[in-house]
Amino acid sequence: MMQQVNKMAIPERIENVEQLEELLSRPTPGVVSTLKRLDGDVIILGVGGKIGPSLARMIRRADEQAGRGRRVIGAARFSKPDLQQRLEADSVETIRCDLLDRESLFSLPEMPNVLYLAGMKFGSTGREGATWAGNTYLPGMVCEKFRQSRIVAYSTGNVYPLTPVASGGSVESDPPAPIGEYAMSCLGRERMFGYFSEKFDVPVSIIRLNYANEMRYGAIVDIAVKILAGEPIDVTMGYFNAVWQGDNNAMTLQAFDHAASPPKPINVTGRQTLSVREVAGRLGELMDRPVKIVGREAPDALLSNASLAYSLFGPPLVDESRLIKWIADWTLRGGPKLDKPTHFEVRNGRF
């Protein structure tokens, strides 16, 4: 059964997966307020990925506080059956579905609110056809299927070009300039949502995420794992953004309030421009491990400015310094990982 909402202060450390999952799915007052206003049930397409499970649980918990009693459905292939069982134990209905199979997709129930989490990144090089199908063709089919719905869809900060570090990162009004086929296919995803949003008058919010982190994955985790293994840290891509996944979840759900046609993108990330060199140094101190730095910082990086998101949803509750401490402690204690590196250091767009 779902845990009751934990109203304690944010902890100094995260002891175990159970506590981690509680924190990731803990709804904020803003989320509860959004779900009080939001009419109808919710379906999450691609619930089986890194973000989907905690997002589904946050909806369920916030819905209980809001007193709405809506259905929450998660659709995915569920290659790991235990995830399907865990979600159902938390009162999230599940449907096994290959979203790229048109018949399967169109057999899903009509739902007034859709969260679109599906997409392909890792392994996209060498599988360009599958990448475009998953990131561009599928969104068009989803819009056809759910043309009567409100949609919050994930995109990525990769649709932006590399920007000078001193700029503070790309803002939503900056023209996209994706590097590589993965990023181009993600811009294609946005274009499909934009086209069908206007064609069918579908309200859509587009979340440009860059990068979500929790204890088991994320750019900071990638650095910590390399330090613990004694591997060098390449600082050529010398700067990045990071946001606690729980904050990302809360902003994503509040984006239902801002769905519109045509859709307007919203950058979601942390407040700081983080230096890879400095983060590695701090992680090395916290884990009492030497840090070997290789390379030299380029003058530009993939960076996003989330000022719009903060004006709409409020600032993140977990700052980057706390996130670094949590991850250092978790990694040093041998906490479980998802083994899904972000490849944030890639500069040529080849994932």
C-alpha positions as CSV (number, residue, x, y, z in Angstrom):
1,M,0.0,0.0,0.0
2,M,1.1,3.6,-0.5
3,Q,2.8,5.2,2.4
4,Q,1.2,8.1,4.1
5,V,2.7,11.5,3.2
6,N,5.9,12.1,5.1
7,K,5.9,15.7,6.3
8,M,9.3,15.6,8.0
9,A,12.0,17.9,6.8
10,I,14.3,16.9,3.9
11,P,16.8,14.4,5.5
12,E,20.5,14.8,5.8
13,R,21.0,11.4,4.1
14,I,18.9,8.9,2.2
15,E,19.2,5.5,4.0
16,N,17.6,3.1,1.6
17,V,15.5,2.6,-1.5
18,E,12.3,2.7,0.4
19,Q,13.1,6.2,1.8
20,L,14.3,7.3,-1.6
21,E,11.1,6.2,-3.3
22,E,9.1,8.1,-0.6
23,L,11.0,11.3,-1.2
24,L,10.8,11.0,-5.0
25,S,7.0,10.6,-4.9
26,R,6.3,13.1,-2.1
27,P,3.8,15.6,-3.5
28,T,4.3,19.3,-2.9
29,P,1.5,21.7,-2.0
30,G,1.7,23.0,-5.6
31,V,1.1,19.5,-7.0
32,V,-1.9,18.9,-4.7
33,S,-3.3,22.2,-5.7
34,T,-3.0,21.3,-9.4
35,L,-4.6,18.0,-9.0
36,K,-7.5,19.6,-7.1
37,R,-8.2,21.7,-10.2
38,L,-7.5,19.0,-12.8
39,D,-10.5,17.1,-13.9
40,G,-10.4,13.5,-15.0
41,D,-8.2,10.4,-14.9
42,V,-4.5,10.3,-15.9
43,I,-2.5,7.9,-18.2
44,I,1.3,7.8,-18.2
45,L,2.7,6.6,-21.5
46,G,6.2,5.1,-20.9
47,V,5.7,4.6,-17.2
48,G,8.4,1.9,-17.1
49,G,11.4,4.3,-17.5
50,K,13.5,6.0,-14.9
51,I,11.0,8.7,-14.0
52,G,7.7,7.1,-14.6
53,P,7.2,5.0,-11.4
54,S,7.9,7.8,-9.0
55,L,5.8,10.2,-11.1
56,A,2.9,7.8,-11.0
57,R,3.2,7.4,-7.2
58,M,3.3,11.2,-6.8
59,I,0.0,11.5,-8.7
60,R,-1.6,8.8,-6.6
61,R,-0.4,10.4,-3.3
62,A,-1.4,13.9,-4.3
63,D,-4.7,12.7,-5.5
64,E,-5.4,11.2,-2.1
65,Q,-4.6,14.5,-0.5
66,A,-6.7,16.4,-3.1
67,G,-9.6,14.0,-2.4
68,R,-10.3,13.4,-6.1
69,G,-10.1,9.6,-6.4
70,R,-9.1,9.5,-10.0
71,R,-7.8,6.5,-11.9
72,V,-4.0,6.5,-12.6
73,I,-2.9,4.2,-15.4
74,G,0.6,3.4,-16.5
75,A,1.3,1.9,-19.9
76,A,4.6,0.4,-21.0
77,R,6.1,-2.9,-22.3
78,F,7.0,-3.8,-18.7
79,S,10.1,-5.8,-19.5
80,K,10.6,-6.0,-15.7
81,P,7.4,-7.7,-14.4
82,D,8.2,-6.8,-10.8
83,L,7.7,-3.1,-11.6
84,Q,4.2,-3.7,-12.9
85,Q,3.5,-5.6,-9.6
86,R,4.9,-2.8,-7.5
87,L,2.9,-0.1,-9.3
88,E,-0.3,-2.1,-8.9
89,A,0.4,-2.5,-5.2
90,D,0.5,1.3,-5.0
91,S,-2.9,1.5,-6.7
92,V,-1.6,2.5,-10.1
93,E,-3.4,0.5,-12.8
94,T,-1.1,-1.0,-15.5
95,I,-1.4,-1.9,-19.1
96,R,1.2,-3.8,-21.1
97,C,1.5,-2.0,-24.4
98,D,4.0,-1.6,-27.2
99,L,3.3,2.0,-27.9
100,L,4.8,1.9,-31.4
101,D,2.3,-0.8,-32.3
102,R,-0.6,1.3,-33.7
103,E,-3.2,-1.3,-32.8
104,S,-2.0,-1.6,-29.2
105,L,-1.7,2.2,-28.8
106,F,-5.2,2.8,-30.1
107,S,-6.7,0.1,-27.9
108,L,-5.7,2.1,-24.8
109,P,-8.6,3.7,-23.0
110,E,-9.5,7.3,-23.7
111,M,-8.1,9.5,-20.9
112,P,-8.5,13.2,-20.4
113,N,-5.0,13.7,-19.1
114,V,-1.9,12.2,-20.7
115,L,1.8,12.2,-19.5
116,Y,4.1,11.4,-22.4
117,L,7.4,9.9,-21.1
118,A,8.3,7.6,-24.0
119,G,11.5,8.1,-26.0
120,M,14.8,6.7,-27.1
121,K,18.2,8.1,-26.4
122,F,20.9,5.5,-25.4
123,G,21.8,3.2,-28.3
124,S,20.4,5.7,-30.8
125,T,23.7,5.7,-32.8
126,G,23.5,2.9,-35.3
127,R,19.7,2.6,-34.8
128,E,18.7,5.9,-36.3
129,G,15.5,4.6,-37.8
130,A,14.2,3.3,-34.5
131,T,15.3,6.6,-32.8
132,W,13.2,8.6,-35.2
133,A,10.2,6.2,-35.0
134,G,10.2,6.3,-31.2
135,N,10.9,10.1,-30.8
136,T,9.0,11.5,-33.8
137,Y,6.6,9.1,-35.4
138,L,5.1,7.9,-32.1
139,P,4.2,11.4,-30.8
140,G,2.1,11.9,-33.9
141,M,0.2,8.7,-33.3
142,V,-0.3,9.6,-29.6
143,C,-1.8,13.0,-30.6
144,E,-4.1,11.3,-33.0
145,K,-5.2,8.8,-30.4
146,F,-5.5,11.4,-27.6
147,R,-6.8,14.3,-29.6
148,Q,-9.5,15.0,-26.9
149,S,-6.9,15.0,-24.1
150,R,-4.6,17.4,-22.3
151,I,-1.0,16.4,-22.7
152,V,2.2,17.0,-20.8
153,A,5.1,15.7,-22.9
154,Y,8.8,15.3,-22.1
155,S,11.4,16.7,-24.4
156,T,15.0,17.5,-23.6
157,G,17.5,20.3,-23.3
158,N,19.4,18.6,-26.1
159,V,17.3,20.5,-28.7
160,Y,19.4,23.6,-27.8
161,P,22.9,24.2,-29.1
162,L,26.0,24.3,-26.9
163,T,26.0,27.8,-25.3
164,P,28.8,29.9,-23.7
165,V,29.1,29.0,-20.1
166,A,28.8,32.7,-19.0
167,S,25.4,32.9,-20.7
168,G,23.6,31.1,-18.0
169,G,22.1,28.6,-20.5
170,S,19.4,28.6,-23.2
171,V,16.0,30.0,-22.5
172,E,12.8,28.8,-24.2
173,S,12.7,31.7,-26.7
174,D,16.1,30.7,-28.1
175,P,15.9,28.9,-31.5
176,P,16.6,25.2,-31.3
177,A,19.8,24.0,-32.9
178,P,20.1,20.2,-32.1
179,I,23.4,18.4,-32.5
180,G,23.2,14.9,-33.8
181,E,20.3,12.6,-34.8
182,Y,19.0,12.0,-31.3
183,A,18.6,15.7,-30.6
184,M,17.2,16.3,-34.0
185,S,14.6,13.5,-33.5
186,C,13.6,15.1,-30.2
187,L,13.0,18.4,-31.9
188,G,10.9,16.4,-34.3
189,R,8.9,15.1,-31.3
190,E,8.2,18.7,-30.3
191,R,7.2,19.6,-33.8
192,M,4.8,16.7,-34.0
193,F,3.2,17.8,-30.7
194,G,3.0,21.4,-32.0
195,Y,1.5,20.4,-35.3
196,F,-1.2,18.2,-33.9
197,S,-1.9,20.5,-31.0
198,E,-2.9,23.2,-33.5
199,K,-4.6,20.8,-35.9
200,F,-6.9,19.2,-33.2
201,D,-6.7,22.1,-30.6
202,V,-5.0,19.8,-28.1
203,P,-3.6,21.7,-25.1
204,V,0.1,20.6,-24.6
205,S,2.9,21.4,-22.3
206,I,6.5,20.5,-23.4
207,I,9.0,19.8,-20.7
208,R,12.6,20.3,-21.8
209,L,14.4,18.4,-19.0
210,N,18.2,18.7,-18.4
211,Y,19.2,16.5,-16.3
212,A,17.2,14.7,-13.6
213,N,19.2,13.1,-10.8
214,E,18.5,10.8,-7.9
215,M,20.7,8.4,-6.0
216,R,20.7,5.7,-8.7
217,Y,21.3,7.7,-11.8
218,G,22.1,11.1,-13.2
219,A,25.1,13.2,-14.2
220,I,26.3,13.6,-10.6
221,V,26.0,9.9,-10.1
222,D,28.0,9.3,-13.2
223,I,30.9,11.4,-11.8
224,A,30.7,9.8,-8.4
225,V,30.8,6.2,-9.8
226,K,33.9,7.0,-11.8
227,I,35.7,8.5,-8.8
228,L,34.9,5.5,-6.7
229,A,36.2,3.2,-9.4
230,G,39.4,5.3,-9.8
231,E,38.6,6.4,-13.3
232,P,39.6,9.8,-14.7
233,I,37.0,12.6,-15.0
234,D,37.0,14.2,-18.4
235,V,36.2,17.9,-18.1
236,T,36.0,18.8,-21.8
237,M,32.2,19.2,-21.4
238,G,33.0,21.2,-18.3
239,Y,29.6,22.4,-17.1
240,F,26.1,21.0,-16.7
241,N,22.8,21.4,-14.9
242,A,21.2,19.0,-12.5
243,V,17.8,18.8,-10.8
244,W,16.5,16.5,-8.1
245,Q,14.0,14.1,-9.7
246,G,11.5,14.8,-7.0
247,D,11.5,18.5,-8.0
248,N,11.3,17.5,-11.7
249,N,8.2,15.3,-10.9
250,A,6.5,18.2,-9.1
251,M,7.1,20.7,-11.9
252,T,6.0,18.2,-14.5
253,L,2.6,17.6,-12.9
254,Q,2.1,21.3,-12.3
255,A,2.6,21.8,-16.1
256,F,-0.9,20.5,-16.6
257,D,-2.0,24.0,-15.5
258,H,-0.1,25.5,-18.4
259,A,-1.0,23.2,-21.3
260,A,-2.0,25.3,-24.3
261,S,-2.3,25.3,-28.1
262,P,0.1,26.0,-29.6
263,P,2.3,24.5,-26.9
264,K,5.0,26.5,-25.2
265,P,8.1,24.7,-23.9
266,I,9.3,24.9,-20.3
267,N,12.9,24.3,-19.3
268,V,13.2,22.1,-16.1
269,T,16.5,21.9,-14.4
270,G,18.5,23.1,-11.4
271,R,19.4,26.7,-10.5
272,Q,23.1,26.4,-10.8
273,T,25.6,26.0,-13.6
274,L,27.7,23.2,-12.2
275,S,31.4,22.8,-12.9
276,V,32.4,19.2,-13.6
277,R,35.8,19.9,-12.0
278,E,34.3,21.4,-8.9
279,V,31.6,18.7,-8.5
280,A,34.2,16.0,-8.9
281,G,36.4,17.7,-6.3
282,R,33.6,17.9,-3.8
283,L,32.6,14.3,-4.4
284,G,36.2,13.2,-3.9
285,E,36.3,15.1,-0.6
286,L,33.1,13.6,0.6
287,M,34.0,10.0,-0.4
288,D,37.7,10.5,0.6
289,R,38.9,9.4,-2.8
290,P,41.5,10.9,-5.1
291,V,40.2,12.6,-8.3
292,K,42.0,12.4,-11.6
293,I,41.0,15.2,-14.0
294,V,41.7,14.9,-17.7
295,G,41.0,17.3,-20.6
296,R,40.4,21.0,-20.5
297,E,37.1,22.8,-20.3
298,A,35.6,23.9,-23.5
299,P,34.1,27.5,-23.5
300,D,30.6,26.2,-24.2
301,A,28.3,23.4,-22.9
302,L,24.8,22.1,-23.0
303,L,23.1,24.4,-20.5
304,S,19.5,25.4,-19.8
305,N,18.0,28.3,-17.9
306,A,14.9,27.3,-15.9
307,S,13.8,30.8,-14.7
308,L,10.4,30.4,-16.4
309,A,9.7,27.2,-14.5
310,Y,10.6,28.8,-11.2
311,S,8.3,31.7,-11.9
312,L,5.5,29.2,-12.6
313,F,6.1,26.5,-10.1
314,G,8.5,27.9,-7.5
315,P,12.2,27.0,-7.0
316,P,13.5,23.4,-6.5
317,L,13.2,22.2,-2.9
318,V,16.5,20.2,-3.0
319,D,19.5,22.3,-4.0
320,E,22.6,21.0,-5.9
321,S,24.9,20.9,-2.8
322,R,22.5,18.7,-0.9
323,L,22.1,16.4,-3.9
324,I,25.9,16.1,-4.2
325,K,26.1,15.1,-0.5
326,W,23.3,12.6,-0.8
327,I,24.9,11.0,-3.9
328,A,28.4,10.8,-2.4
329,D,27.1,9.1,0.7
330,W,24.9,6.7,-1.3
331,T,27.7,5.8,-3.7
332,L,30.2,5.2,-1.0
333,R,27.9,2.9,0.9
334,G,27.3,0.8,-2.2
335,G,23.7,1.8,-2.8
336,P,22.0,0.3,-5.8
337,K,22.3,1.9,-9.3
338,L,20.2,1.7,-12.4
339,D,23.3,1.4,-14.6
340,K,21.9,4.0,-17.0
341,P,24.6,6.7,-17.5
342,T,23.5,10.0,-18.9
343,H,26.5,10.5,-21.2
344,F,26.3,14.2,-20.3
345,E,29.9,14.6,-21.4
346,V,29.0,13.8,-25.1
347,R,29.6,16.9,-27.3
348,N,28.9,15.5,-30.7
349,G,25.4,14.3,-30.2
350,R,26.2,10.6,-30.7
351,F,24.6,8.5,-28.0
